[in-house]
Amino acid sequence: MTSKKRVLIITYYWPPSGGIGVLRCLKISKYLREFGWEPVIYTAEGATYPTEDLTNFKDILEGTEIIKGKIWEPYSIYKFITRKPKTANVNNVFYTKEKKASWAHKFSVWIRSNFFIPDARCMWIKPSVKKLKKYLKENPVDAIFSNGPPHSNTRIATLLKKETGIPWLADFQDPWTQIDYYQLLSLTKFGDRKHRRMEQEAFKYADEITIVSPSWKKDLEDIGAHNVSVIPWGYDPEDYKALKTKVSDKFIISHLGILGFDRNPEILLTAIKALVDSSDKYKNTIEVQLAGQVDYSVKESIEKNKLNENVKYLGNLTRSDALQLMKDSSLLLLLLNKQSNAKGRIPGKIFEYLAVKRPTLCLGMTVSDSADIIRNAKAGWAYEYEDYNNIIDLLKSEVDKFITNKNTQDLDSDIEQFSIVTQTEKIAALLDSISKSNSNDSKINGQSE
């Protein structure tokens, strides 16, 4: 029996991190052994994660080697300057805004934009490269896999590739300079050039590049990336085996994840308000549940429509609780960013929505990769944010059906192609390809200066 090849996975997000970002590398590493690869994890020690979820530890396979490098992040300084409490979640300042940004916030964003490149974890890059070069001399690997953002991961891998020659697969769950919040950075010309130089260097040295959507693949190729493959997010079948639908007298409309200012579903809320005001049967049946961080502008829209009695703010949930909420919902909301690159945005939760087999309402660009997935899977509907007539007609129809027969039947959707096992097999095939002709040289380079 041949021994497994070894792949060094460079990821900032790792348990105890919660949220969606941790799942890409966590789930891939869980299944790589089935396809002949042994994962070696390099992650941050002392990271400041937006949320923590201890249940994620169950997905780390026994015997997985985990290397940690100490990290310093500037969030404590930001909280001090802006006089925020130590417990405040400030990792998502580009998605959720304050009602009126202070001068301290604006100054901090300018500092972050131009001195912490490519991101707030950049101080981790140099010591990580040093630590990993030493490790690789004594513990050769056959390939490197990095995941970004944060693109400090990508930068670490770029430098390791330059100095060791080990085959490298650069994975992008979001683009770099093409990400929606890049335009929100207060960048000088110097800062912008530095970002783009690092990005181009990553394209140059990566043996293979993976990205989560077809549109973003084209976007990357348009700015010089090569050997780009599409590996979408996926769902882990094991996560859904124990879920049972609970009988409820509420038609639960749920959104899970960050609900930022550029995803404010104002027309949807107006439609819900119209239904609630039209009849007590709707008022007493419709319930909106929001799990995760919610921007002040969304809360203002809810208050303006006097929907406070129909809306519940659940805060951050553990992954198991989030999946159960999805299963208990009558309608799941997929809200795409109101940004120019939304055509290629396929949020990771779309596959979890598919896996719980509850219908999804996607709002945003109807000509988009996400809308195509929803329609092709016969898993719901895709409308523009401003499409009031279709939105209210859909809500009325679905709530009426629920009131009549408590509609909790699972959808009959063909989603096997989106299993994370299937996605990991594709990753393993790419690793096989880049390591096949270089495996011996890679091990030698890993032991050399």
C-alpha positions as CSV (number, residue, x, y, z in Angstrom):
1,M,0.0,0.0,0.0
2,T,1.5,3.3,-1.0
3,S,1.8,6.0,1.6
4,K,-0.3,9.1,1.4
5,K,1.2,12.3,0.0
6,R,1.4,15.3,2.4
7,V,-0.1,18.7,1.8
8,L,0.6,21.7,3.9
9,I,-2.7,23.7,4.3
10,I,-2.2,27.3,5.2
11,T,-5.4,28.7,6.9
12,Y,-6.0,31.5,9.3
13,Y,-9.5,30.2,10.2
14,W,-9.4,27.0,12.2
15,P,-11.3,25.8,15.3
16,P,-12.2,27.3,17.7
17,S,-13.2,29.8,14.9
18,G,-16.9,29.8,14.1
19,G,-18.8,31.2,11.1
20,I,-18.7,30.1,7.5
21,G,-15.0,31.0,6.7
22,V,-13.5,28.2,8.7
23,L,-15.4,25.5,6.9
24,R,-13.5,25.6,3.6
25,C,-10.3,24.2,4.9
26,L,-11.8,22.3,7.8
27,K,-14.1,20.2,5.6
28,I,-11.5,19.7,2.8
29,S,-9.0,18.5,5.3
30,K,-11.6,16.1,6.8
31,Y,-11.9,14.2,3.5
32,L,-8.5,14.5,1.9
33,R,-7.3,11.2,3.4
34,E,-10.0,9.4,1.3
35,F,-8.2,10.6,-1.8
36,G,-4.6,9.8,-0.9
37,W,-3.5,13.0,0.8
38,E,-2.6,13.6,4.5
39,P,-3.3,17.2,5.5
40,V,-0.8,19.2,7.7
41,I,-2.5,22.3,9.0
42,Y,-0.7,25.6,9.6
43,T,-2.9,28.1,11.4
44,A,-2.7,31.1,13.8
45,E,-2.1,30.9,17.5
46,G,-4.0,33.5,19.5
47,A,-6.2,34.7,16.6
48,T,-9.0,37.2,17.1
49,Y,-12.0,35.4,15.5
50,P,-15.3,37.2,15.0
51,T,-17.1,34.2,16.5
52,E,-16.1,31.0,18.1
53,D,-17.8,27.6,17.8
54,L,-16.3,24.7,19.8
55,T,-18.5,22.2,17.9
56,N,-16.2,22.5,14.9
57,F,-13.5,20.5,16.7
58,K,-15.4,17.3,15.8
59,D,-14.4,17.7,12.2
60,I,-10.7,17.5,12.9
61,L,-9.6,13.9,12.2
62,E,-7.6,12.1,14.8
63,G,-3.9,12.3,14.1
64,T,-4.1,15.5,12.1
65,E,-0.8,17.4,12.5
66,I,-1.5,21.0,13.4
67,I,1.3,23.6,13.5
68,K,0.5,27.0,15.0
69,G,2.3,30.3,14.6
70,K,1.7,33.2,17.0
71,I,-0.2,36.1,15.5
72,W,-0.7,39.7,16.5
73,E,-3.7,41.6,15.1
74,P,-4.5,45.3,15.5
75,Y,-8.1,44.9,16.6
76,S,-7.3,45.8,20.3
77,I,-5.8,49.1,19.1
78,Y,-8.8,49.8,16.9
79,K,-11.1,49.2,19.9
80,F,-9.0,51.5,22.1
81,I,-8.9,54.4,19.5
82,T,-12.7,54.1,18.8
83,R,-13.5,53.5,22.5
84,K,-15.3,50.3,21.8
85,P,-15.7,47.6,24.4
86,K,-13.2,44.8,24.4
87,T,-15.9,42.3,23.5
88,A,-17.0,44.2,20.4
89,N,-16.9,42.4,17.1
90,V,-14.9,44.7,14.8
91,N,-13.8,42.1,12.2
92,N,-16.6,43.0,9.8
93,V,-16.4,46.8,9.6
94,F,-16.6,46.7,5.8
95,Y,-19.9,44.8,5.8
96,T,-21.7,46.4,8.8
97,K,-21.4,50.1,9.5
98,E,-22.1,52.5,12.4
99,K,-24.8,55.0,12.0
100,K,-22.3,57.8,11.8
101,A,-18.7,56.9,11.4
102,S,-16.4,58.7,13.8
103,W,-13.1,60.4,12.8
104,A,-11.4,57.7,14.8
105,H,-13.1,55.0,12.7
106,K,-12.2,56.7,9.4
107,F,-8.6,57.2,10.5
108,S,-8.3,53.6,11.6
109,V,-9.7,52.4,8.3
110,W,-7.1,54.5,6.5
111,I,-4.3,53.0,8.6
112,R,-5.6,49.5,8.1
113,S,-5.9,50.1,4.3
114,N,-2.4,51.4,3.7
115,F,-0.2,49.9,6.4
116,F,-1.8,46.5,6.9
117,I,-1.4,44.9,3.5
118,P,-2.9,42.6,2.4
119,D,-5.0,42.6,5.5
120,A,-5.1,42.9,9.3
121,R,-3.1,39.7,9.7
122,C,-0.1,40.8,7.7
123,M,2.2,40.8,10.8
124,W,1.8,37.1,10.7
125,I,3.4,36.7,7.3
126,K,7.2,37.1,7.9
127,P,7.4,34.9,11.1
128,S,5.2,32.2,9.4
129,V,7.4,32.0,6.4
130,K,10.5,31.6,8.7
131,K,8.8,29.0,10.8
132,L,7.5,27.0,7.9
133,K,10.8,27.0,6.0
134,K,12.4,25.5,9.1
135,Y,9.6,22.9,9.4
136,L,9.7,21.9,5.7
137,K,13.5,21.2,5.9
138,E,12.8,18.5,8.4
139,N,9.3,17.5,7.3
140,P,8.9,17.5,3.5
141,V,5.5,17.9,1.9
142,D,4.4,17.2,-1.6
143,A,2.3,20.3,-2.1
144,I,1.0,23.5,-0.5
145,F,-2.6,24.6,-0.3
146,S,-3.5,28.1,0.8
147,N,-6.9,29.6,1.2
148,G,-7.8,33.3,1.2
149,P,-9.1,35.7,2.3
150,P,-7.4,36.6,4.5
151,H,-4.8,36.9,1.8
152,S,-2.0,36.9,4.3
153,N,-2.5,33.2,3.8
154,T,-1.9,33.7,0.1
155,R,1.1,35.8,0.7
156,I,2.7,33.3,3.0
157,A,2.2,30.6,0.4
158,T,3.6,32.9,-2.4
159,L,6.8,33.4,-0.5
160,L,7.2,29.7,0.4
161,K,6.7,28.8,-3.2
162,K,9.4,31.3,-4.3
163,E,11.9,30.0,-1.7
164,T,11.2,26.2,-1.8
165,G,9.7,25.5,-5.2
166,I,7.1,23.2,-3.6
167,P,4.0,22.9,-5.9
168,W,1.3,25.3,-4.7
169,L,-2.5,25.4,-5.2
170,A,-3.9,28.8,-4.4
171,D,-7.5,28.7,-3.3
172,F,-9.7,31.8,-3.3
173,Q,-13.1,31.7,-1.5
174,D,-13.2,35.4,-2.4
175,P,-11.1,37.4,-4.9
176,W,-8.4,39.8,-3.8
177,T,-8.6,43.2,-5.5
178,Q,-11.9,42.3,-7.0
179,I,-13.7,41.7,-3.7
180,D,-16.7,43.9,-3.1
181,Y,-15.2,45.7,0.0
182,Y,-11.9,46.5,-1.8
183,Q,-13.4,49.7,-3.0
184,L,-14.3,50.6,0.6
185,L,-10.7,50.7,1.6
186,S,-9.2,54.1,2.0
187,L,-6.3,53.3,-0.3
188,T,-3.5,55.6,-1.4
189,K,-2.0,54.9,-4.9
190,F,1.0,53.3,-3.1
191,G,-1.4,51.0,-1.1
192,D,-3.3,50.0,-4.2
193,R,-0.1,49.2,-6.2
194,K,1.1,47.1,-3.4
195,H,-2.1,45.0,-3.2
196,R,-2.0,44.5,-7.0
197,R,1.7,43.6,-7.0
198,M,1.2,40.9,-4.4
199,E,-1.9,39.6,-6.2
200,Q,0.0,39.4,-9.5
201,E,2.9,37.6,-7.8
202,A,0.5,35.0,-6.4
203,F,-0.9,34.5,-9.9
204,K,2.7,34.1,-11.2
205,Y,3.9,31.5,-8.7
206,A,0.7,29.4,-8.1
207,D,0.8,26.1,-10.1
208,E,-3.0,25.9,-9.9
209,I,-5.7,28.4,-8.8
210,T,-9.2,27.5,-7.6
211,I,-12.1,29.9,-7.1
212,V,-15.7,29.3,-6.0
213,S,-17.7,30.5,-9.0
214,P,-17.6,30.6,-12.8
215,S,-18.0,34.4,-13.1
216,W,-15.2,35.0,-10.6
217,K,-13.0,32.5,-12.6
218,K,-13.4,34.7,-15.6
219,D,-12.8,37.9,-13.6
220,L,-9.5,36.4,-12.3
221,E,-8.4,35.4,-15.8
222,D,-9.2,38.9,-17.1
223,I,-6.5,40.3,-14.8
224,G,-3.9,37.7,-15.5
225,A,-4.6,34.5,-13.5
226,H,-3.9,31.2,-15.2
227,N,-4.8,27.5,-14.6
228,V,-8.0,28.6,-12.8
229,S,-10.6,25.9,-11.8
230,V,-14.0,26.3,-10.2
231,I,-14.4,24.5,-6.9
232,P,-17.5,25.8,-5.2
233,W,-18.3,25.6,-1.5
234,G,-20.2,22.5,-0.6
235,Y,-22.1,20.8,2.1
236,D,-21.0,18.0,4.4
237,P,-23.6,15.2,4.3
238,E,-22.7,14.1,7.8
239,D,-23.9,17.5,9.2
240,Y,-27.5,16.9,8.2
241,K,-28.2,13.3,9.2
242,A,-29.5,14.1,12.7
243,L,-31.7,17.1,11.7
244,K,-35.4,16.7,12.2
245,T,-38.1,19.2,11.2
246,K,-40.0,20.6,14.1
247,V,-43.7,21.3,13.7
248,S,-44.4,25.0,14.2
249,D,-47.4,27.3,13.9
250,K,-45.1,30.0,12.6
251,F,-44.1,30.6,8.9
252,I,-40.4,31.2,9.7
253,I,-38.4,33.3,7.2
254,S,-34.7,33.0,8.2
255,H,-31.5,34.7,7.2
256,L,-28.2,33.4,8.6
257,G,-24.8,35.2,8.4
258,I,-23.8,38.8,8.2
259,L,-26.7,41.0,7.1
260,G,-24.8,44.1,6.0
261,F,-25.8,47.5,4.7
262,D,-25.5,46.4,1.1
263,R,-27.9,43.5,1.6
264,N,-30.7,45.5,3.2
265,P,-34.0,43.8,1.9
266,E,-36.1,47.0,2.2
267,I,-38.7,46.0,-0.4
268,L,-39.0,42.5,1.2
269,L,-39.7,44.1,4.5
270,T,-42.3,46.4,2.9
271,A,-44.0,43.4,1.4
272,I,-44.0,41.6,4.8
273,K,-45.5,44.7,6.4
274,A,-48.3,44.8,3.8
275,L,-49.2,41.2,4.5
276,V,-49.0,41.6,8.3
277,D,-51.3,44.7,8.1
278,S,-53.8,43.0,5.7
279,S,-54.9,40.2,8.0
280,D,-54.4,38.8,11.5
281,K,-53.7,35.4,10.0
282,Y,-50.5,36.8,8.4
283,K,-49.7,38.9,11.4
284,N,-49.9,35.9,13.8
285,T,-48.1,33.5,11.4
286,I,-45.1,35.3,9.8
287,E,-41.9,35.3,11.8
288,V,-38.5,36.6,10.6
289,Q,-35.5,35.2,12.3
290,L,-32.1,36.8,11.8
291,A,-29.0,34.9,13.0
292,G,-25.7,36.7,12.9
293,Q,-24.5,40.3,12.8
294,V,-27.2,42.8,11.5
295,D,-26.3,46.3,10.3
296,Y,-28.0,49.3,11.9
297,S,-29.7,50.2,8.5
298,V,-31.5,46.9,8.4
299,K,-32.7,47.4,11.9
300,E,-33.9,50.8,11.0
301,S,-35.9,49.4,8.0
302,I,-37.5,46.9,10.4
303,E,-38.5,49.6,12.8
304,K,-39.8,51.9,10.0
305,N,-42.1,49.1,8.9
306,K,-43.1,48.4,12.5
307,L,-42.2,44.8,12.3
308,N,-40.4,44.5,15.6
309,E,-43.0,42.0,16.9
310,N,-42.5,39.8,13.9
311,V,-38.6,39.8,13.9
312,K,-36.3,38.0,16.2
313,Y,-32.5,38.8,16.4
314,L,-30.8,35.6,17.4
315,G,-27.2,36.8,17.4
316,N,-24.4,34.3,16.6
317,L,-25.4,30.6,16.7
318,T,-23.3,27.5,16.9
319,R,-23.1,25.6,13.7
320,S,-25.5,22.9,14.9
321,D,-28.1,25.4,16.0
322,A,-27.7,27.3,12.7
323,L,-28.4,24.1,10.7
324,Q,-31.4,23.3,12.9
325,L,-32.8,26.8,12.3
326,M,-32.4,26.3,8.6
327,K,-34.3,23.0,8.8
328,D,-37.1,24.5,10.9
329,S,-37.6,27.4,8.4
330,S,-40.3,27.7,5.9
331,L,-38.3,30.1,3.7
332,L,-34.6,30.8,3.7
333,L,-33.2,34.2,2.5
334,L,-30.1,34.4,0.3
335,L,-29.3,38.1,0.0
336,L,-26.6,38.9,-2.5
337,N,-24.4,42.0,-2.1
338,K,-25.6,45.0,-4.0
339,Q,-22.2,45.3,-5.6
340,S,-20.7,45.1,-9.1
341,N,-19.2,41.6,-8.6
342,A,-22.4,40.0,-7.2
343,K,-22.8,38.0,-10.4
344,G,-20.1,35.6,-9.2
345,R,-20.9,35.6,-5.5
346,I,-22.0,32.2,-4.3
347,P,-22.3,32.4,-0.5
348,G,-21.2,29.2,1.3
349,K,-24.6,29.0,3.0
350,I,-26.4,28.4,-0.3
351,F,-25.2,24.8,-0.2
352,E,-26.3,24.4,3.4
353,Y,-29.7,25.8,2.4
354,L,-29.9,23.2,-0.4
355,A,-28.8,20.4,2.0
356,V,-31.6,21.1,4.5
357,K,-34.0,21.0,1.5
358,R,-36.1,24.1,2.5
359,P,-37.1,26.6,-0.2
360,T,-34.8,29.6,-0.8
361,L,-35.6,33.2,-1.9
362,C,-32.6,34.7,-3.5
363,L,-32.6,38.5,-3.8
364,G,-30.1,40.4,-6.0
365,M,-28.9,39.9,-9.5
366,T,-31.2,37.4,-11.2
367,V,-28.5,36.8,-13.9
368,S,-26.0,35.4,-11.5
369,D,-24.2,32.2,-10.5
370,S,-26.3,31.9,-7.3
371,A,-29.6,32.4,-9.1
372,D,-28.6,29.7,-11.6
373,I,-27.9,27.2,-8.8
374,I,-31.3,28.0,-7.1
375,R,-33.2,27.6,-10.3
376,N,-31.4,24.6,-11.7
377,A,-31.8,22.7,-8.4
378,K,-35.5,23.7,-8.3
379,A,-34.8,25.0,-4.8
380,G,-36.6,28.3,-4.8
381,W,-36.9,31.7,-6.5
382,A,-34.6,34.5,-7.6
383,Y,-35.8,38.1,-7.8
384,E,-34.3,41.6,-7.9
385,Y,-34.4,43.4,-4.6
386,E,-36.9,45.9,-6.0
387,D,-39.3,43.4,-7.5
388,Y,-42.2,44.1,-5.0
389,N,-45.0,42.4,-7.0
390,N,-43.2,39.0,-7.4
391,I,-42.0,39.1,-3.8
392,I,-45.4,39.8,-2.2
393,D,-47.1,37.3,-4.5
394,L,-44.6,34.6,-3.5
395,L,-44.9,35.4,0.2
396,K,-48.7,35.3,0.1
397,S,-48.8,32.1,-1.8
398,E,-46.3,30.3,0.5
399,V,-47.8,31.5,3.7
400,D,-51.3,30.5,2.5
401,K,-50.1,27.0,1.7
402,F,-48.4,26.8,5.1
403,I,-51.6,27.9,6.9
404,T,-53.6,25.3,4.9
405,N,-51.3,22.3,5.3
406,K,-48.3,23.3,7.5
407,N,-46.0,22.8,4.4
408,T,-42.9,21.2,5.9
409,Q,-42.1,18.6,3.1
410,D,-38.5,18.4,2.0
411,L,-37.7,19.6,-1.5
412,D,-36.7,16.9,-4.0
413,S,-33.4,18.5,-5.2
414,D,-30.5,16.8,-6.9
415,I,-27.5,18.3,-5.0
416,E,-25.0,15.5,-4.9
417,Q,-22.6,17.4,-7.1
418,F,-22.2,20.0,-4.3
419,S,-21.2,17.5,-1.6
420,I,-17.9,18.6,0.0
421,V,-16.7,15.0,-0.6
422,T,-17.1,15.6,-4.3
423,Q,-15.3,19.0,-4.1
424,T,-12.4,17.5,-2.1
425,E,-11.9,14.8,-4.7
426,K,-11.5,17.6,-7.3
427,I,-9.0,19.3,-5.0
428,A,-7.1,16.1,-4.5
429,A,-6.9,15.6,-8.3
430,L,-5.4,19.0,-8.7
431,L,-2.9,18.3,-6.0
432,D,-2.0,15.0,-7.7
433,S,-1.5,16.9,-11.0
434,I,0.8,19.6,-9.7
435,S,2.8,17.2,-7.5
436,K,3.2,14.3,-10.0
437,S,6.2,15.6,-11.9
438,N,7.7,17.6,-9.0
439,S,7.2,15.4,-5.9
440,N,10.9,14.4,-5.7
441,D,12.2,17.9,-6.4
442,S,9.7,19.4,-4.0
443,K,11.0,17.2,-1.1
444,I,14.6,18.1,-2.0
445,N,13.8,21.8,-2.2
446,G,12.0,21.6,1.2
447,Q,15.2,20.4,2.7
448,S,17.5,23.0,1.1
449,E,18.2,26.6,1.8
